[in-house]
């Protein structure tokens, strides 16, 4: 479990990076269903990353 907001943000950025790599492969292979799922997951991660107030208190 993340201890502070910085650590939590690092985890969320890691998730975004993984999703972007999956998205690249899905685009190359024409996997439309995968692209739809990746887009939904990216929105969820971005919501957590940029929400106000932050997920954790300093």
C-alpha positions as CSV (number, residue, x, y, z in Angstrom):
1,X,0.0,0.0,0.0
2,X,1.4,3.4,-0.9
3,X,2.6,5.5,2.0
4,X,2.2,8.9,0.5
5,X,0.7,10.7,-2.5
6,X,4.0,10.7,-4.4
7,X,4.3,6.9,-4.1
8,X,0.7,6.5,-5.1
9,X,1.2,8.8,-8.2
10,X,4.2,6.8,-9.2
11,X,2.1,3.6,-9.1
12,X,-0.6,5.3,-11.2
13,X,2.0,6.5,-13.8
14,X,3.3,3.0,-14.0
15,X,-0.2,1.7,-14.7
16,X,-0.6,4.3,-17.5
17,X,2.7,3.3,-19.0
18,X,1.6,-0.4,-19.1
19,X,-1.7,0.6,-20.7
20,X,0.1,2.7,-23.3
21,X,2.3,-0.3,-24.2
22,X,-0.8,-2.6,-24.5
23,X,-2.5,0.1,-26.6
24,X,0.4,0.2,-29.1
25,X,0.2,-3.5,-29.7
26,X,-3.6,-3.4,-30.0
27,X,-3.3,-0.6,-32.6
28,X,-0.8,-2.6,-34.6
29,X,-2.9,-5.8,-34.5
30,X,-6.3,-4.1,-35.0
31,X,-7.7,-5.3,-31.7
32,X,-10.6,-2.9,-31.3
33,X,-12.1,-4.5,-28.2
34,X,-8.8,-4.3,-26.4
35,X,-8.5,-0.6,-27.4
36,X,-11.9,0.1,-26.0
37,X,-11.0,-1.6,-22.7
38,X,-7.6,0.2,-22.5
39,X,-9.4,3.5,-23.0
40,X,-11.8,2.8,-20.2
41,X,-8.9,1.8,-17.9
42,X,-6.8,4.8,-18.8
43,X,-9.7,7.1,-17.9
44,X,-10.1,5.4,-14.5
45,X,-6.4,5.8,-13.7
46,X,-6.3,9.4,-14.9
47,X,-9.3,10.2,-12.7
48,X,-7.4,8.9,-9.7
49,X,-4.2,10.6,-10.7
50,X,-5.7,14.1,-11.2
51,X,-8.6,14.1,-8.8
52,X,-9.1,16.9,-6.3
53,X,-8.7,16.5,-3.3
54,X,-5.9,14.0,-3.7
55,X,-6.4,10.4,-2.7
56,X,-4.1,10.7,0.3
57,X,-3.5,13.4,2.9
58,X,0.0,14.7,3.4
